[in-house]
Amino acid sequence: MNKSLLTVLLSVIGGVAAVTAAVTAFLIFKEKKRRDEEELEHYLDSSIQ
């Protein structure tokens, strides 16, 4: 395996890892936001009754 092929392979693996990390962070953020909204809605419903 020559040096340029190794460089390309490591770059692709690094790029995939970066995209995966970004998607995971986005999904965690969306899930936390949804959970917070549900808790707020439950709190407001409970306080009205």
C-alpha positions in Angstrom: 0.0 0.0 0.0 1.5 3.3 -1.0 1.5 6.5 1.1 -1.2 8.4 -0.9 -3.7 5.5 -0.7 -3.2 5.3 3.0 -3.7 9.1 3.3 -6.9 8.9 1.3 -8.2 6.0 3.3 -7.5 7.7 6.6 -9.2 10.9 5.3 -12.3 9.0 4.3 -12.5 7.3 7.7 -12.0 10.6 9.5 -14.7 12.2 7.4 -17.1 9.4 8.1 -16.4 9.7 11.8 -16.9 13.4 11.8 -20.3 13.1 10.0 -21.4 10.4 12.3 -20.5 12.5 15.4 -22.4 15.5 14.0 -25.5 13.4 13.2 -25.4 11.8 16.7 -25.0 15.2 18.4 -28.0 16.5 16.4 -30.2 13.6 17.3 -29.3 13.8 21.0 -30.1 17.6 20.9 -33.5 17.0 19.2 -34.4 14.2 21.7 -33.5 16.4 24.6 -35.6 19.3 23.2 -38.6 17.0 22.7 -38.3 15.6 26.2 -38.0 19.1 27.7 -41.1 20.2 25.8 -43.0 17.1 27.0 -42.0 17.9 30.6 -43.1 21.5 30.3 -46.4 20.5 28.8 -47.0 18.0 31.6 -46.1 20.6 34.2 -48.5 23.1 32.7 -51.3 20.6 32.5 -50.7 19.6 36.1 -50.6 23.2 37.3 -53.9 24.0 35.6 -55.9 21.2 37.2 
